[in-house]
Amino acid sequence: MKVMLRMNDTGTLVVYVAKKDLEEEVVKQTDSAVGKVLTLANGWELELSEIPTKESLPLTVEAKRLA
């Protein structure tokens, strides 16, 4: 699924999923075999092949929902 990553005013990474009209803060980042796993405030886990640098945000990337 396509997700948009951006930084909010407090410097926290935020994920927006357009198909679900969902915007949540990232509460945890962990490494996986494929790349990074982002845990959102609502409990979702999204796997991304890589996290872009803060300077390149906002950016739309491909993610896989794990939980």
C-alpha positions as CSV (number, residue, x, y, z in Angstrom):
1,M,0.0,0.0,0.0
2,K,1.1,3.6,-0.6
3,V,1.7,5.7,2.5
4,M,2.9,9.2,3.0
5,L,5.6,9.9,5.5
6,R,6.1,13.4,7.0
7,M,7.3,15.1,10.2
8,N,4.8,17.0,12.4
9,D,5.4,20.2,14.2
10,T,6.9,18.4,17.2
11,G,9.4,16.5,15.1
12,T,7.6,13.1,15.2
13,L,7.3,10.9,12.1
14,V,3.7,10.7,10.9
15,V,2.2,8.1,8.5
16,Y,-0.8,8.9,6.4
17,V,-2.7,6.1,4.6
18,A,-5.0,7.6,2.0
19,K,-7.1,4.5,1.3
20,K,-8.0,4.3,5.0
21,D,-8.0,8.1,5.6
22,L,-5.7,7.3,8.5
23,E,-3.0,9.5,10.0
24,E,-1.0,8.2,13.0
25,E,2.2,9.0,14.7
26,V,5.0,6.5,14.7
27,V,5.7,5.3,18.2
28,K,8.4,2.7,17.5
29,Q,10.9,1.9,14.8
30,T,12.6,-1.5,14.6
31,D,14.8,-3.3,12.0
32,S,13.6,-6.2,10.0
33,A,15.1,-8.5,7.4
34,V,13.6,-6.4,4.7
35,G,14.1,-2.9,6.1
36,K,12.3,-1.1,8.9
37,V,9.1,-1.8,10.8
38,L,7.1,1.2,12.0
39,T,4.6,0.7,14.8
40,L,1.9,3.3,14.7
41,A,0.0,4.8,17.7
42,N,-3.1,2.7,16.7
43,G,-1.1,-0.5,16.9
44,W,-0.6,-1.1,13.1
45,E,2.8,-2.3,12.0
46,L,4.1,-1.3,8.6
47,E,7.2,-2.7,6.9
48,L,9.1,-0.4,4.6
49,S,12.2,-1.2,2.6
50,E,13.9,2.0,3.8
51,I,13.1,5.1,5.7
52,P,13.9,8.3,3.8
53,T,15.9,11.1,5.4
54,K,14.2,13.9,7.2
55,E,15.3,16.3,4.6
56,S,13.4,14.5,1.8
57,L,10.0,14.4,3.7
58,P,7.2,14.5,2.9
59,L,7.4,11.5,0.6
60,T,5.1,8.7,-0.6
61,V,6.5,5.2,-0.2
62,E,5.4,1.6,-0.6
63,A,4.7,-0.2,2.7
64,K,3.4,-3.6,3.7
65,R,1.0,-4.0,6.7
66,L,2.1,-6.6,9.1
67,A,-0.4,-6.2,11.9
